[in-house]
């Protein structure tokens, strides 16, 4: 065999393709990496959705705290100022606002009028009954609040908690109108943390000492 022939043989042997085993190993490595990437992407999407839920729930709680602070501007003299028509959120205190340590317990939000016919549902603020007086609109979040007298006829603590079902744990049939809290949200008076998420914010409210 001449030197030229040897060179040709070496080139042909060095340019051979991949074996079936090598191809299968490459496919397995690729699929493993792809599965890990998809799992990471799914976890990232869930994390983003959870963060968005917490942010939205915080905004909802802050909205109702601000509503309570606004109503306190109409609390000028005593509990007679705190009526359902004048101060819907603070009304549960009534004349008990002069009793130290009085607490209302957790309340559902008061109705804030009637949703006009044709108005879109509000997934954040469950405060309107339907146009024909049906049960409250479906909302993504359940809001409850509690009032506690710190200083009689002077200072009140307003606590707002927002509950929503964890992903995939919403009870069947709860996508229609519902009453807050929905079944499965509470264990007694406390949130059932096995099935719901919850945030709780508080604010101090002072009587507005300006005679009306």
Buried (B, 14 or more C-beta within 10 A) or exposed (E): EEEEEEEEEEEEEEEEEEEEEEEEEEEEEEEEEEEEEEEEEEEEEEEEEEEEBBEBBEEBBBBBBEBBBEBBEBBBEBBEBBEEEEBBBBBBBBEBBBEEEBBBEBBBBBEEEEBEEEEEEBEBBBBBBBEEEEEBBBBBBBBBBBBBBBEBBBBBBBBBBBBBBEEEEBEEEBEEBBEBBBEBBBEEEEBBEEBBBBBBBBBEBEBBEEEE
